[in-house]
Amino acid sequence: MHYGLALIGFGGVNRGLVEVLLLKKQILKQNFDIELSIVSISDMYLGYAADENGLDLEALKDLPSEKGALSIFPNGKTESDNDAAICAKATDIVVEATFTNPNDGEPAVSHCRTAISNEKHIVTTNKGPVALFGNELGELAQAQNTGFEFEGTVMSGTPVLGFVSSNLKACTINGFRGILNGTANFVLQQVEGGASMTDAIKIAQELGYAEADPTADIEGFDVMLKVVILANQLLGANLKTKDVIREGIVNISEDKIRSAKEEGKHWKLIGQASINDDGTISASVSPICLSAEDTLSSISGPINAIAFDTDLLGTVMVSGAGAGRIETAYALLADILKIDEMKKSK
Ligand SMILES: NC(=O)c1ccc[n+]([C@@H]2O[C@H](COP(=O)([O-])OP(=O)(O)OC[C@H]3O[C@@H](n4cnc5c(N)ncnc54)[C@H](OP(=O)(O)O)[C@@H]3O)[C@@H](O)[C@H]2O)c1
């Protein structure tokens, strides 16, 4: 089976996908009988290129980050043309990896809608459209018989959504608690080690864990989007971001963090949701001081982890990378394989 991919946004994650495709080309053919080619790329800064026979992956891997750099490729332009890439006949799967907009999800929501209404499958790592319109887009995709997959929106390539919906599908999930932001976790660990909160954030920025504006990580907005995605997809909720009680890590005193450590306890930014007795769902993001016995207390640095409360298995925990361009690109590949399975099972 051959699939033509249209890449919308060509930053860290979609560049990572090019590397993953080069690395996994043989295995995809041998084990799954799949050939993947990139038939177009559209990026606000780098421009546009399209070739229905597939763009040269080796050349894309080394593409310089220069304005309009894609214009040297077949059908190249210095400006982006997202609609042309999404709607082209050669496009089977749209790979959406533009920036996350936590307010209205745009422009990614429009990319998803255009793809689905043109009967294209869509895979994305973008939390915006999934947290704000995930249920609606899922229904649209189902009506159009297209795939809409987004494993990389939570814990990058570490399987969470796919793991629960396939391996735990006969269990009842009563709720979950997770460390879902590696930057906040790293910062708390630095403060435990003696750094001030301000210095810890600076160190995270120097190491590339935190953005120039660290608000989304430190104030819990990033985890809030992930909690909405998890609750809506795995607990059958229909939460909006305003339904999640949110508190970041900046108001915990440095002394409190250090004295907890001396007692073997650890402050963590915990995203959680659970089903109440009356069927409603409570969700929050807040700093919590965990005892040494807590399954999540040993998760350190940029690692993420989530513990599911299940009826038959008790607590089931998944931990692994929570970010990274190659790790997140792997989630896109896993989503593409899921779409292939769906197509082959029909
Ligand atoms: N990196 C990770 O570890 C990770 C993990 C999980 C999820 N994610 C999510 O995955 C997505 C991609 O992440 P990334 O790290 O690849 O981001 P990135 O490096 O910032 O790349 C995004 C690219 O999309 C381009 N872009 C922005 N708006 C566009 C538009 N309207 N049309 C076409 N291109 C547009 C950007 O161009 P400009 O530079 O000109 O704006 C940039 O080249 C984000 O939503 C992110 O939150 C990332």
The ligand as an SDF file (V2000), in Angstrom:
LIG
                    3D

 48 52  0  0  0  0  0  0  0  0999 V2000
    8.4370   19.2740   19.7340 N   0  0  0  0  0  0  0  0  0  0  0  0
    7.8770   18.4430   20.5800 C   0  0  0  0  0  0  0  0  0  0  0  0
    8.5390   17.7720   21.3710 O   0  0  0  0  0  0  0  0  0  0  0  0
    6.3800   18.2750   20.5850 C   0  0  0  0  0  0  0  0  0  0  0  0
    5.8060   17.2730   21.3800 C   0  0  0  0  0  0  0  0  0  0  0  0
    4.4190   17.0800   21.3520 C   0  0  0  0  0  0  0  0  0  0  0  0
    3.6360   17.9160   20.5660 C   0  0  0  0  0  0  0  0  0  0  0  0
    4.2100   18.9060   19.8410 N   0  0  0  0  0  0  0  0  0  0  0  0
    3.3510   19.7720   19.0240 C   0  0  0  0  0  0  0  0  0  0  0  0
    3.5920   19.5010   17.6400 O   0  0  0  0  0  0  0  0  0  0  0  0
    3.4340   20.7020   16.8660 C   0  0  0  0  0  0  0  0  0  0  0  0
    4.7130   20.9570   16.0700 C   0  0  0  0  0  0  0  0  0  0  0  0
    5.7860   21.0970   16.9790 O   0  0  0  0  0  0  0  0  0  0  0  0
    7.2330   21.5610   16.4770 P   0  0  0  0  0  0  0  0  0  0  0  0
    8.1380   21.3560   17.6170 O   0  0  0  0  0  0  0  0  0  0  0  0
    7.5350   20.9370   15.1580 O   0  0  0  0  0  0  0  0  0  0  0  0
    6.9610   23.1270   16.2680 O   0  0  0  0  0  0  0  0  0  0  0  0
    7.8520   24.1500   15.4390 P   0  0  0  0  0  0  0  0  0  0  0  0
    9.2640   23.6860   15.3890 O   0  0  0  0  0  0  0  0  0  0  0  0
    7.5280   25.4980   15.9630 O   0  0  0  0  0  0  0  0  0  0  0  0
    7.2960   24.0140   13.9350 O   0  0  0  0  0  0  0  0  0  0  0  0
    6.0590   24.4950   13.5240 C   0  0  0  0  0  0  0  0  0  0  0  0
    6.2140   24.9270   12.0820 C   0  0  0  0  0  0  0  0  0  0  0  0
    4.9280   25.2470   11.5510 O   0  0  0  0  0  0  0  0  0  0  0  0
    5.0460   26.4720   10.8310 C   0  0  0  0  0  0  0  0  0  0  0  0
    3.7400   27.1260   10.7870 N   0  0  0  0  0  0  0  0  0  0  0  0
    3.1570   27.9080   11.7370 C   0  0  0  0  0  0  0  0  0  0  0  0
    1.9390   28.2980   11.3110 N   0  0  0  0  0  0  0  0  0  0  0  0
    1.7520   27.7700   10.0840 C   0  0  0  0  0  0  0  0  0  0  0  0
    0.7140   27.8180    9.1270 C   0  0  0  0  0  0  0  0  0  0  0  0
   -0.4120   28.5130    9.3390 N   0  0  0  0  0  0  0  0  0  0  0  0
    0.8690   27.1520    7.9640 N   0  0  0  0  0  0  0  0  0  0  0  0
    2.0090   26.4650    7.6970 C   0  0  0  0  0  0  0  0  0  0  0  0
    3.0280   26.3880    8.5800 N   0  0  0  0  0  0  0  0  0  0  0  0
    2.8980   27.0210    9.7390 C   0  0  0  0  0  0  0  0  0  0  0  0
    6.0740   27.2640   11.6110 C   0  0  0  0  0  0  0  0  0  0  0  0
    6.5650   28.3140   10.8220 O   0  0  0  0  0  0  0  0  0  0  0  0
    7.1250   29.6350   11.6030 P   0  0  0  0  0  0  0  0  0  0  0  0
    8.4070   29.2050   12.2380 O   0  0  0  0  0  0  0  0  0  0  0  0
    7.2880   30.6570   10.5330 O   0  0  0  0  0  0  0  0  0  0  0  0
    6.0690   30.0110   12.6140 O   0  0  0  0  0  0  0  0  0  0  0  0
    7.0940   26.1850   11.9430 C   0  0  0  0  0  0  0  0  0  0  0  0
    8.0140   25.9880   10.8900 O   0  0  0  0  0  0  0  0  0  0  0  0
    3.0990   21.8150   17.8640 C   0  0  0  0  0  0  0  0  0  0  0  0
    1.7010   21.9940   17.8760 O   0  0  0  0  0  0  0  0  0  0  0  0
    3.5930   21.2570   19.1900 C   0  0  0  0  0  0  0  0  0  0  0  0
    2.8800   21.7610   20.2910 O   0  0  0  0  0  0  0  0  0  0  0  0
    5.5540   19.0970   19.8150 C   0  0  0  0  0  0  0  0  0  0  0  0
  1  2  1  0
  2  3  2  0
  2  4  1  0
  4  5  1  0
  4 48  2  0
  5  6  2  0
  6  7  1  0
  7  8  2  0
  8  9  1  0
  8 48  1  0
  9 10  1  0
  9 46  1  0
 10 11  1  0
 11 12  1  0
 11 44  1  0
 12 13  1  0
 13 14  1  0
 14 15  2  0
 14 16  1  0
 14 17  1  0
 17 18  1  0
 18 19  2  0
 18 20  1  0
 18 21  1  0
 21 22  1  0
 22 23  1  0
 23 24  1  0
 23 42  1  0
 24 25  1  0
 25 26  1  0
 25 36  1  0
 26 27  1  0
 26 35  1  0
 27 28  2  0
 28 29  1  0
 29 30  1  0
 29 35  2  0
 30 31  1  0
 30 32  2  0
 32 33  1  0
 33 34  2  0
 34 35  1  0
 36 37  1  0
 36 42  1  0
 37 38  1  0
 38 39  2  0
 38 40  1  0
 38 41  1  0
 42 43  1  0
 44 45  1  0
 44 46  1  0
 46 47  1  0
M  CHG  2   8   1  16  -1
M  END
$$$$
